[in-house]
Amino acid sequence: MTTPTPKPVLITDVTLRDGHQSLIATRLRTEDMLPLCSELDAVGFWSLEVWGGATFDACVRFLKEDPWERLRQLRAALPNTPLQMLLRGQNLLGYRHYADDVVEAFVEKSAEYGMDIFRVFDAMNDVRNLQTAIAAVKKAGKHAQGTICYTTSPVHNTEVFVQQARDMVNMGIDSIAIKDMAGLLTPTATAELVSALKAEFDIPLALHSHMTSGLAGLCQLKAVEAGVDIIDTAMSAFANGTSHPATETMVAGFKGTAHDTGLDLPALQEIAKKLWAVRKKYHQFESEFTREDVSVQINQVPGGMMSNLANQLKEQGALGRIGEVFNEIPRVRQDLGYPPLVTPTSQIVGTQAVMNILADKRYTTITNEVKRYLQGHYGAALGKVNEELRAKAIGNETLIDVRPADLLPAEMGRLRAEIGDLAEQDHDVLTYAMFPDIGRSFLQQRRDGSLQPEELEAAGAGSRPVSEGGVPTEFVIDVHGESYQVAITGVGIKGKGKRHVYMTLDGMPEEVVFEALNEFQSGGGSGRKQANKPGHVTTNMPGNIVEVLVAQGDAVTAGQPVLVTEAMKMEAEVQAPVSGTVTDIHVSKGDRVTPGEVLIEIDEV
């Protein structure tokens, strides 16, 4: 094999997107980005990743910022540096496939507002789901970067990834990215894959590898030696752990070599100092699950997925079962034909694994997204799917063997009509398209003048953040003469007469078990009673009610869906436990629910 000619390596800094997404739950606000932009713009990065991924969702859901205005402000503040975003192919920034006209409109508007480089990926590595987005980027005259989602399994190998690259090159991409979202690459595997891609393709090749396993810096070194053109890094304040190698570290590592980036290390250090100060403002979003952990090489769970799973389990006093969930994830992934674990497939696999463990029986409840996946709505799996599971999930429904978006009618007209005059600008329709419920709420609150971002804890505050939708109970606890203000959230463990809760003292999370003195009423202030009869409908996952499928007085049969809930951005049907008549309904659309609550009462026949 020909040894590549040494050349300076280019840097994409991902601090303003993936850095804070990986380490502080995507909570960095625009007001804390803009003061640093002039210094970042002067560095000379190949690009800055500033948008896409979860930033759009977080802006609307938590920060109450218009993500489109963020893009316009960043474009104005960074006039000399190409801006880059992460785009989920036909999923765009949401969690389902959109019709082609929505994809085209979204890319067109993003380009208009200043986006230069579109890193386009598909969670299934099904290139059919990339073609519309890539064509739209090219039509807008922008840079289309086709992406390989790196994973390991019995069916994935270097030739599979090279063939995917061939297919994307045939679609007209301008560069290729290796996206190692879980930190699964090893230095040897990196050198092999980069060498194979550079041997066949002349276009630029980028490496995006998370530090989750602690190996990403070594992988970048081997990639550069094998001829990779661009590496992704994050400023040290938002680097390492489940983020990326530090920009300053990699710049220093290549300094004085044939791969010298040419970037000013003292200037980078000054920016990093300011970012370290900014990060303190967001201390409530720090998590013990964002540290480096080589176990990802075993369970393949990306860092962001780890923290989401931990929050879900913590809400119901089951954090101690997270090891069981991690063991279940590879089994669910095998049943689904070995999809890469990246949004949205990571949520699809992870949520189903949680449900399997909490129910103490596999696939008692199957999420709607798993059903859609098994029918083919997300694309084709590379591996063999568990046909027994598919039959249980979708019965005799027809399998989809075409590009899924070919079955979707145009949507923009319907979306404009649905959101109506709440859409003050064209981009508001696209915000609504990405996230209908929270998008509509955001636009309504904007009109009402009631947008309020989530509160940030003052520096030094001792309580941990409450999971979305949870309402804590606050106590002052005196222990050996010391007073502690504690905010507690969680749910009871059914049948054990105890309540497991989690609190933080002196910065360390601890599980505390309280003996129940009275019948535990579920958390969140709902006042709903605990399920204790066969006809009580409950859920085994905390979440929100998406739809109530029955009315009072309806006759239902055991196993019939009566509710649809959403947890971890995945929907699942809740089924009637018995046959009978619906006598009471205690929930409505949008309600927050926790496990063990009585949601519907059925008079058993």
VODO-196264 format. One line per 4 residues: number of its first residue (from 0); their letters; for each residue x, y, z of C-alpha. Coordinates in Angstrom, 3 decimals. Each point is the difference from the previous one (the first is absolute). Example, Ala and Ser with C-alpha at 12.3 -4.5 7.8 and 13.67 -1.06 7.14 Angstrom:
0	as	12.300,-4.500,7.800 | 1.370,3.440,-0.660
***
This chain:
0	mttp	0.000,0.000,0.000 | 1.320,3.460,-0.943 | 1.007,2.166,2.954 | -1.931,3.302,-0.136
4	tpkp	1.975,3.209,-0.390 | 0.030,1.842,3.357 | -2.069,3.179,0.011 | -1.370,2.470,2.576
8	vlit	-3.160,-1.310,1.642 | -3.113,2.184,0.013 | -2.156,0.525,3.083 | -3.761,0.122,0.398
12	dvtl	-0.769,1.273,3.494 | -3.301,-1.360,1.332 | -0.231,1.886,3.312 | -3.106,1.971,-0.942
16	rdgh	-1.918,-3.146,-0.976 | 1.261,-3.418,0.973 | 2.251,1.149,2.828 | -2.768,1.367,2.190
20	qsli	-2.481,-2.570,-1.300 | 2.256,-2.762,1.291 | 0.859,1.492,3.391 | -2.733,2.391,1.178
24	atrl	-3.126,-1.316,-1.730 | 0.122,2.558,-2.853 | -0.787,2.861,2.359 | 2.538,2.626,-1.148
28	rted	-1.928,3.173,-0.793 | 0.618,2.325,-2.927 | 0.745,2.854,2.385 | 3.041,-1.943,1.208
32	mlpl	1.170,-0.882,-3.513 | -0.024,3.415,-1.643 | 2.651,1.701,2.202 | 2.554,-2.637,-1.055
36	csel	-0.760,0.027,-3.706 | 2.462,2.676,-1.096 | 2.877,-1.941,1.590 | -1.190,-3.331,-1.426
40	davg	-0.397,1.608,-3.414 | 3.615,1.171,0.035 | 1.486,-3.443,0.695 | -0.182,-1.391,-3.532
44	fwsl	-2.023,-3.185,0.516 | -1.044,-1.971,-3.075 | -3.512,0.323,1.419 | -1.950,0.515,3.204
48	evwg	-2.839,-2.389,0.757 | -2.669,2.217,1.525 | -3.438,-1.410,-0.788 | -2.018,-3.163,-0.537
52	gatf	-0.085,-3.133,2.075 | -1.859,0.676,3.238 | 0.603,3.776,0.013 | -3.237,0.732,-1.847
56	dacv	-2.057,-2.069,2.450 | 1.727,1.482,3.057 | -0.487,3.571,-1.222 | -3.745,-0.447,-0.351
60	rflk	-0.640,-2.381,2.901 | 2.225,1.397,2.754 | 1.705,3.257,-0.946 | -3.019,1.620,-1.666
64	edpw	2.216,1.348,-2.746 | -0.829,0.062,-3.688 | 2.618,-2.380,-1.492 | -0.230,1.767,-3.345
68	erlr	0.839,3.323,1.626 | 2.974,-1.694,1.676 | 1.280,-1.059,-3.424 | -0.416,3.497,-1.414
72	qlra	1.785,1.550,2.976 | 2.882,-2.463,-0.204 | 0.344,0.607,-3.728 | 0.301,3.729,0.608
76	alpn	2.478,-0.518,2.844 | 2.190,-2.488,-1.927 | 0.420,1.590,-3.453 | 3.329,-1.659,-0.842
80	tplq	-0.550,-3.615,1.031 | -2.169,-2.619,-1.763 | -2.905,-1.100,2.177 | -0.892,-3.678,0.221
84	mllr	-3.059,-1.906,1.182 | -1.034,-3.593,0.652 | -3.046,-1.108,-2.014 | -1.710,-3.375,0.472
88	gqnl	-0.771,-0.550,-3.672 | -3.719,-0.571,-0.561 | -0.537,0.476,3.772 | 1.489,3.523,-0.155
92	lgyr	0.149,0.979,3.702 | -3.039,-1.957,1.145 | -0.685,-3.637,0.718 | -2.007,-1.117,-3.024
96	hyad	0.359,0.108,-3.755 | -1.361,3.152,-1.625 | -1.357,0.338,-3.508 | 2.459,1.185,-2.645
100	dvve	-1.538,3.475,-0.195 | 0.688,0.553,3.729 | 3.610,-1.153,-0.397 | 0.504,2.294,-2.971
104	afve	-1.558,2.981,1.773 | 2.062,-0.572,3.135 | 3.307,-0.195,-1.859 | -0.861,3.033,-2.125
108	ksae	-0.832,2.108,3.076 | 3.098,-1.190,1.890 | 2.197,0.985,-2.943 | -1.751,3.369,-0.264
112	ygmd	0.695,0.707,3.663 | 3.700,-0.711,-0.370 | 0.740,-3.715,0.209 | 2.952,-1.039,-2.173
116	ifrv	0.755,-3.680,0.705 | -2.717,-2.609,0.517 | 1.201,-3.225,1.621 | -2.785,-2.357,-1.114
120	fdam	-0.427,-3.414,1.614 | -2.564,-2.748,0.324 | -0.310,-2.039,3.176 | -0.364,-3.207,-2.015
124	ndvr	2.802,0.882,-2.445 | -2.703,-0.455,-2.660 | 1.211,2.346,-2.739 | -3.490,0.219,-1.485
128	nlqt	-0.858,2.201,2.972 | 2.790,2.443,-0.920 | -0.770,0.695,-3.633 | -2.592,2.771,0.382
132	aiaa	2.011,1.916,2.602 | 3.231,-0.271,-2.004 | -1.736,1.154,-3.177 | -1.532,2.955,1.882
136	vkka	3.392,1.041,1.396 | 1.554,-0.112,-3.457 | -2.919,1.973,-1.456 | 0.622,2.693,2.624
140	gkha	3.647,0.169,-1.079 | 1.291,-1.227,3.356 | 2.397,-2.735,1.142 | -1.551,-3.450,0.413
144	qgti	1.948,-2.290,2.321 | -1.149,-3.610,-0.216 | 0.326,-1.877,3.262 | 0.815,-3.564,1.000
148	cytt	-1.367,-0.856,3.462 | 2.709,-2.250,1.350 | -1.030,-3.023,2.015 | 1.139,-3.530,0.657
152	spvh	-2.026,-3.185,-0.382 | 0.200,-3.368,-1.744 | -1.286,1.656,-3.192 | 2.048,3.215,-0.074
156	ntev	3.507,0.146,-1.478 | 2.278,2.295,-1.952 | -1.331,-1.094,-3.403 | -3.581,0.775,1.084
160	fvqq	1.046,3.540,0.932 | 2.008,0.483,-3.194 | -3.007,-1.072,-2.062 | -2.143,2.536,1.833
164	ardm	2.559,2.658,-0.861 | -0.166,-1.043,-3.669 | -3.763,0.384,0.026 | 0.231,3.456,1.573
168	vnmg	2.701,1.143,-2.410 | -2.313,-1.003,-2.817 | -2.593,2.352,1.546 | 2.436,2.906,-0.377
172	idsi	1.323,0.556,3.518 | 2.920,2.416,0.484 | 1.659,-1.819,2.889 | -0.347,-3.082,2.201
176	aikd	-0.271,-0.132,3.800 | 0.585,-2.989,2.249 | -2.392,0.549,2.904 | 1.083,-2.022,3.033
180	magl	-2.820,1.160,2.272 | 0.557,-2.602,2.732 | 3.799,-0.024,0.130 | 0.227,-3.509,-1.426
184	ltpt	2.978,0.567,-2.265 | 3.389,-1.355,1.006 | 3.248,1.419,-1.400 | 0.560,-3.096,-2.163
188	atae	-3.560,-0.011,-1.369 | 0.286,3.731,-0.698 | 3.177,-0.389,-2.030 | -1.538,-2.854,-1.996
192	lvsa	-3.216,1.869,-0.832 | 1.682,3.327,-0.798 | 2.581,-1.731,-2.213 | -2.716,-1.866,-1.900
196	lkae	-2.031,3.173,-0.596 | 2.974,2.146,-0.998 | 1.211,-2.696,-2.402 | -3.237,0.257,-1.977
200	fdip	-1.278,3.572,0.356 | 1.685,3.345,-0.694 | -2.516,2.150,1.891 | 0.760,1.233,3.561
204	lalh	-0.496,-2.450,2.862 | -0.953,1.077,3.538 | 0.111,-1.962,3.248 | -2.538,0.636,2.765
208	shmt	0.768,-2.207,3.005 | -1.282,0.357,3.563 | 2.351,-0.454,2.954 | -2.467,-2.258,1.810
212	sgla	2.406,-2.954,0.050 | 3.048,2.235,0.454 | 1.430,-1.032,-3.377 | -1.032,2.856,-2.306
216	glcq	3.273,1.942,0.244 | 1.962,-3.110,-0.979 | -2.471,-0.654,-2.805 | 0.464,3.525,-1.327
220	lkav	3.772,-0.406,0.007 | -0.230,-3.240,-2.002 | -2.573,1.572,-2.318 | 2.239,2.966,-0.753
224	eagv	2.942,-2.304,-0.652 | -2.234,-1.992,-2.386 | -0.971,3.108,-1.958 | -3.185,1.366,1.574
228	diid	-0.513,3.668,-0.870 | -2.179,1.359,2.831 | -0.445,-0.911,3.672 | -2.765,1.118,2.369
232	tams	1.055,1.431,3.348 | -1.554,2.075,2.800 | 1.565,2.738,2.086 | 1.284,-1.535,3.248
236	afan	-2.812,1.499,2.074 | -2.444,-2.180,-1.944 | 2.301,-2.878,-0.946 | 0.783,-3.535,1.111
240	gtsh	-2.388,-2.255,1.869 | -2.804,-0.767,-2.439 | 1.006,3.018,-2.117 | 3.072,0.195,-2.266
244	pate	3.773,0.400,0.309 | 0.977,3.502,1.080 | 0.780,2.434,-2.799 | 3.040,1.416,1.827
248	tmva	1.357,-3.489,0.694 | -0.182,-1.130,-3.613 | 1.426,3.293,-1.276 | 2.896,-0.365,2.448
252	gfkg	0.477,-3.656,-0.936 | 0.507,0.759,-3.691 | 1.988,3.212,0.503 | 3.371,-0.067,-1.713
256	tahd	-0.859,-3.055,-2.112 | -0.993,-0.352,-3.627 | -3.601,-0.087,1.252 | 0.242,3.317,1.902
260	tgld	-3.423,1.676,0.003 | 1.525,3.480,-0.035 | -2.503,1.128,2.647 | 1.081,2.402,2.746
264	lpal	0.206,-2.017,3.234 | 0.141,3.016,2.393 | -3.119,1.432,-1.678 | -1.790,-3.309,0.459
268	qeia	1.024,-0.083,3.639 | -1.537,3.428,0.600 | -3.286,-1.097,-1.560 | 0.017,-3.152,2.126
272	kklw	0.426,2.024,3.205 | -3.113,1.997,-0.817 | -1.944,-3.156,-0.851 | 0.975,-1.596,3.329
276	avrk	-1.580,2.998,1.727 | -3.127,-0.342,-2.148 | -0.347,-3.696,0.806 | -0.317,0.730,3.728
280	kyhq	-3.290,1.751,-0.733 | -1.444,-3.350,-1.114 | 1.206,-2.125,2.906 | -3.469,-1.447,0.608
284	fese	0.242,-1.950,-3.262 | 3.254,-1.724,0.818 | -0.349,-3.779,0.220 | 2.098,-2.836,1.334
288	ftre	-1.052,-1.894,-3.141 | 2.019,2.236,-2.352 | 3.420,-1.177,1.098 | 2.259,-2.197,-2.088
292	dvsv	-0.793,-3.688,0.422 | 1.545,-2.770,-2.079 | -3.105,-2.148,0.602 | -1.478,1.653,-3.096
296	qinq	2.230,-2.398,-1.935 | -2.138,-2.773,1.517 | -3.560,1.359,0.207 | 0.281,2.550,-2.863
300	vpgg	-2.157,2.543,1.850 | 0.849,3.598,-1.074 | 0.574,2.493,2.807 | -3.097,2.096,-0.651
304	mmsn	-2.067,-3.164,-0.011 | 1.521,-1.002,3.360 | -1.124,3.223,1.684 | -3.516,-0.251,-1.471
308	lanq	-0.367,-3.584,1.220 | 1.282,0.961,3.439 | -2.546,2.809,0.284 | -2.870,-2.293,-1.009
312	lkeq	0.993,-2.670,2.498 | 0.655,2.531,2.756 | -3.522,1.393,-0.347 | -1.444,-3.327,1.080
316	galg	2.498,-1.021,2.641 | 1.633,-2.566,-2.287 | 3.401,1.524,-0.636 | 1.520,-3.083,1.560
320	rige	-1.223,-2.006,-2.993 | 1.947,2.029,-2.563 | 2.526,-2.833,-0.314 | -2.822,-2.352,-1.018
324	vfne	-1.123,2.525,-2.607 | 3.524,0.293,-1.406 | 0.095,-3.792,-0.298 | -3.398,-0.031,-1.698
328	iprv	0.866,2.633,-2.617 | 2.262,-2.292,-2.091 | -2.711,-2.684,0.054 | -2.661,2.426,-1.250
332	rqdl	2.438,1.309,-2.608 | 0.607,-3.550,-1.250 | -3.760,-0.617,-0.207 | -0.308,3.125,-2.175
336	gypp	2.758,-0.988,-2.429 | 2.926,1.935,1.523 | -0.893,3.645,-0.709 | 2.693,2.535,0.933
340	lvtp	-0.849,1.682,3.308 | -0.518,3.623,-0.975 | -3.085,2.224,0.077 | -2.708,-1.195,-0.473
344	tsqi	0.962,-3.710,0.069 | 1.825,0.421,3.321 | -3.252,1.238,1.569 | -1.981,-2.782,-1.682
348	vgtq	2.314,-2.716,1.309 | 0.614,1.609,3.387 | -3.633,0.625,0.876 | -0.980,-3.535,-0.959
352	avmn	2.832,-1.386,2.125 | -1.215,2.013,3.009 | -3.537,-1.289,-0.488 | 1.216,-3.581,-0.274
356	ilad	1.913,0.251,3.276 | -2.625,1.864,2.015 | -2.718,-2.418,-1.080 | 2.260,-2.931,0.972
360	kryt	-1.035,-1.590,-3.287 | 1.222,0.813,-3.480 | -2.356,1.773,-2.436 | -3.058,0.023,2.277
364	titn	-0.403,3.523,-1.355 | 1.406,0.896,-3.414 | 0.396,3.684,-0.793 | -1.686,1.440,-3.063
368	evkr	3.414,0.924,-1.353 | 1.225,-3.610,0.238 | -3.138,-1.071,-1.848 | 0.634,2.603,-2.695
372	ylqg	3.652,-1.014,-0.179 | -0.889,-3.664,-0.462 | -2.460,0.876,-2.749 | 2.706,1.909,-1.887
376	hyga	-0.984,3.612,0.611 | 3.587,0.967,0.907 | 1.701,-1.892,-2.821 | 1.725,-3.338,-0.439
380	algk	1.993,-1.673,2.777 | 3.348,-1.437,-1.073 | -0.381,-3.072,2.220 | -2.734,-2.625,0.344
384	vnee	-2.996,1.088,2.082 | -1.590,-2.289,2.614 | -3.025,-1.188,-1.989 | -1.862,-1.238,3.089
388	lrak	0.238,3.491,1.479 | -1.066,1.570,-3.301 | -3.076,-2.230,-0.169 | -0.913,0.932,3.581
392	aign	0.481,3.713,-0.699 | -1.711,0.484,-3.357 | -2.037,-3.159,-0.599 | -0.993,-0.304,-3.652
396	etli	0.717,3.615,-0.966 | 1.862,0.482,-3.278 | 3.770,0.467,0.164 | 1.473,3.102,-1.632
400	dvrp	2.770,-0.801,-2.463 | 0.237,3.377,-1.799 | 1.559,3.263,1.123 | -2.337,0.859,2.903
404	adll	-0.466,3.618,-1.095 | -1.387,-1.211,-3.337 | -3.176,-0.831,1.914 | -0.369,3.445,1.557
408	paem	-2.197,2.640,-1.671 | 1.114,3.632,-0.069 | -0.377,1.596,3.421 | 0.828,3.704,-0.142
412	grlr	-3.499,1.097,-0.986 | -1.599,-1.961,2.821 | 2.566,1.234,2.532 | -0.582,3.652,-0.975
416	aeig	-3.739,-0.451,0.379 | 0.330,-1.719,3.381 | 2.219,2.618,1.601 | -1.858,2.898,-1.612
420	dlae	0.861,3.553,0.983 | 2.196,-1.129,2.889 | 2.627,-0.300,-2.741 | 1.199,3.575,-0.302
424	qdhd	2.870,-1.007,-2.327 | 0.521,-2.884,-2.408 | 2.489,-1.637,2.337 | -2.689,-0.248,2.713
428	vlty	-1.789,-2.609,-2.111 | 3.177,-2.066,0.006 | 0.332,0.345,3.780 | -3.526,-1.351,0.327
432	amfp	0.801,-2.795,-2.470 | 2.983,-1.182,2.055 | -1.820,-0.092,3.351 | -3.763,0.537,-0.359
436	digr	-0.968,0.157,3.676 | 2.908,1.941,1.460 | 0.296,2.031,-3.205 | -3.611,1.153,0.222
440	sflq	0.426,0.745,3.698 | 3.149,2.028,-0.727 | -1.691,2.036,-2.720 | -3.085,0.610,2.170
444	qrrd	2.121,1.104,2.950 | 1.953,2.301,-2.285 | -3.245,1.615,-1.118 | -1.222,0.288,3.585
448	gslq	3.304,1.459,1.150 | 0.371,-2.796,2.559 | 3.183,-1.766,-1.159 | 1.997,-0.915,3.086
452	peel	3.215,-2.060,-0.216 | 0.623,-2.558,2.688 | 1.677,1.470,3.046 | 3.703,-0.421,0.602
456	eaag	1.133,-0.824,3.503 | 2.235,2.471,1.723 | 3.631,-1.047,0.292 | 0.503,-2.226,2.993
460	agsr	-3.621,-1.152,0.212 | -0.100,-3.510,1.373 | -3.043,-1.618,-1.593 | 0.108,-1.945,-3.234
464	pvse	-2.223,0.879,-2.945 | -3.478,-1.481,0.002 | -0.841,-2.098,-3.017 | -2.227,1.715,-2.541
468	ggvp	-3.562,0.204,1.244 | 0.829,-1.112,3.550 | -0.924,2.116,3.019 | 2.316,-0.460,2.981
472	tefv	-0.902,-0.016,3.646 | 2.391,2.212,1.953 | 1.229,-0.752,3.524 | 2.482,1.431,2.459
476	idvh	1.808,-2.918,1.642 | 2.115,0.374,3.129 | 2.781,-2.569,0.266 | 2.466,0.219,2.920
480	gesy	-0.522,3.718,0.332 | 0.311,0.715,-3.735 | -3.050,1.223,-1.957 | -0.573,-1.147,-3.580
484	qvai	-2.615,1.316,-2.414 | -0.990,-2.976,-2.134 | -2.260,-0.254,-3.051 | -1.327,-3.512,-0.539
488	tgvg	-1.696,-1.601,-2.939 | -0.711,-3.627,-0.810 | -2.711,-2.606,0.312 | -0.667,-2.855,2.321
492	ikgk	0.962,-3.599,-0.539 | -3.331,-1.800,-0.165 | -0.675,-2.520,2.723 | 3.120,0.671,2.036
496	gkrh	-1.281,2.649,2.396 | 3.001,2.166,-0.782 | 0.780,2.960,-2.157 | 3.367,0.257,-1.736
500	vymt	1.053,3.575,-0.716 | 3.213,1.679,-1.078 | 1.516,3.112,1.458 | 3.322,1.767,-0.104
504	ldgm	2.072,0.837,3.058 | 3.404,1.650,-0.411 | -0.144,-0.634,-3.738 | -0.449,-3.782,0.229
508	peev	-3.266,-1.638,-1.081 | -1.278,-2.506,2.544 | -2.923,-2.398,0.024 | -2.113,0.366,3.141
512	vfea	-2.773,-2.436,0.942 | -2.902,1.306,2.097 | -2.432,-2.330,1.737 | -3.528,0.880,-1.120
516	lnef	-2.205,1.130,2.911 | -3.116,0.393,-2.143 | -1.144,-1.265,-3.380 | 2.280,1.732,-2.462
520	qsgg	-1.747,2.394,-2.350 | 1.860,0.375,-3.263 | 2.423,2.866,-0.524 | -0.413,3.048,-2.197
524	gsgr	-2.952,1.375,1.973 | -2.596,-1.989,-1.985 | -1.815,-1.424,3.025 | -0.739,-3.222,-1.872
528	kqan	-0.244,-3.116,2.131 | 2.216,-3.042,-0.332 | -1.160,-2.920,-2.127 | -1.118,-2.933,2.160
532	kpgh	-2.765,-1.745,-1.984 | 0.033,-2.107,-3.180 | -2.019,2.634,-1.870 | 2.368,2.867,0.796
536	vttn	1.886,1.147,-3.086 | 3.491,1.317,0.717 | 3.335,0.412,-1.788 | 3.483,-1.299,0.734
540	mpgn	1.753,3.073,-1.397 | -0.251,3.657,1.091 | -1.077,2.183,-2.882 | -2.809,2.025,-1.541
544	ivev	-3.420,-0.947,-1.312 | -0.068,0.347,-3.780 | -3.519,-1.307,-0.592 | -2.924,-1.515,1.906
548	lvaq	-1.507,-2.698,-2.224 | -3.168,-0.800,1.994 | -2.877,1.849,1.658 | -1.911,-0.607,3.200
552	gdav	-2.543,-2.762,-0.542 | 1.945,-1.704,-2.799 | 0.230,-3.774,0.011 | 3.587,-1.191,-0.369
556	tagq	1.718,-3.352,-0.283 | 3.208,-1.070,1.714 | 2.999,1.071,-2.063 | -1.881,2.791,-1.788
560	pvlv	1.965,3.295,-0.196 | -1.631,2.627,2.207 | 2.727,2.659,0.232 | 3.073,1.181,-1.896
564	team	2.865,1.315,2.134 | 3.301,1.647,-0.896 | 3.243,-0.638,1.848 | 3.550,0.796,-1.139
568	kmea	-1.645,1.464,-3.141 | -1.385,-3.441,-0.864 | -3.701,-0.910,-0.020 | -1.550,-3.172,1.380
572	evqa	-3.522,-1.347,0.316 | -1.345,-0.834,3.456 | -2.363,-2.943,-0.141 | -3.043,-0.981,2.046
576	pvsg	1.036,-2.595,2.608 | -3.500,-1.537,0.105 | -3.202,-0.091,-2.047 | -2.856,2.142,1.236
580	tvtd	-1.485,3.499,0.015 | 1.930,3.248,0.389 | -1.368,1.646,3.153 | 2.475,2.842,0.614
584	ihvs	2.707,1.812,-1.945 | 2.486,2.016,2.063 | 2.210,1.399,-2.757 | -0.226,2.108,-3.124
588	kgdr	2.357,0.871,-2.826 | 3.177,1.687,1.222 | -0.196,-1.228,3.593 | 3.203,-1.120,1.695
592	vtpg	-0.246,-3.511,1.471 | 2.240,-2.246,2.071 | 0.033,-3.773,0.521 | -2.545,-1.463,2.387
596	evli	-2.610,2.736,-0.416 | -3.578,-0.919,-0.869 | -0.554,1.551,-3.412 | -3.204,-1.793,-1.003
600	eide	-2.355,-2.221,2.014 | -1.720,-2.983,-1.622 | -2.859,-1.937,1.620 | 1.012,-3.575,-0.755
604	v	-2.590,-2.380,-1.501
***
